[in-house]
Amino acid sequence: QQQVKQSPQSLIVQKGGIPIINCAYENTAFDYFPWYQQFPGKGPALLIAIRPDVSEKKEGRFTISFNKSAKQFSLHIMDSQPGDSATYFCAARENYGQNFVFGPGTRLSVLP
Amino acid sequence: GAVVSQHPSWVICKSGTSVKIECRSLDFQATTMFWYRQFPKQSLMLMATSNEGSKATYEQGVEKDKFLINHASLTLSTLTVTSAHPEDSSFYICSAKLPEAGRPNTEAFFGQGTRLTVV
């Protein structure tokens, strides 16, 4: 119930491609869904986040699509660059919850 | 975004010694901070929730006496790994919640992590 599933585990795209990372959850009490980017040896950095009252949110080259009925959300990276190569984690949290539940992560490699 | 500073970035210690890791919220006051542990190529595992002025809440399976957490002020939480052993070697990350008026729940920002190696 508390799990957040994430796929794929790893992803390789060419520069300029649009990698898509998918997450799914079961707990309907989750109401905040952030995505984090983590480079090796660094802490996660917030990339973009969405709440269930919208179906899509875009910030720069990053877009979250949210499907409340399917309990799924995804991250799209437009015009991907080698500098986007990192591990991406989706997460979820209940409105009155303290903690995030993290997905297992997706290692993205963008080839030059 | 808000800044959370973690120190040290890396530390090597001998088996049996204790190591303290600091987590500071630099430009905001954090009533709640979180400590995570991350193994290579794995996700973040929540160890404990640190509340200012009260005892930390530990996740199941995390030894309270081994991982001592102190949140003495609104800008500082510390994690002390006591009597460290090689199996405690890991990447430890803290995060702090950014207070936002009128919202019961807000974003959390992460420190840069501390790589602990116990030899």
Interface residues (C-beta under 8 A of the other chain):
Chain A: Y32 P34 Y36 G41 K42 G43 P44 A45 L46 A49 F89 R93 E94 N95 Y96 G97 Q98 N99 F100 F102 G103 P104 G105 R107
Chain B: G1 V4 Q6 T32 F34 K41 Q42 S43 L44 L46 T49 F91 I93 S95 P104 N105 E107 A108 F109 F110 G111 Q112 G113 R115
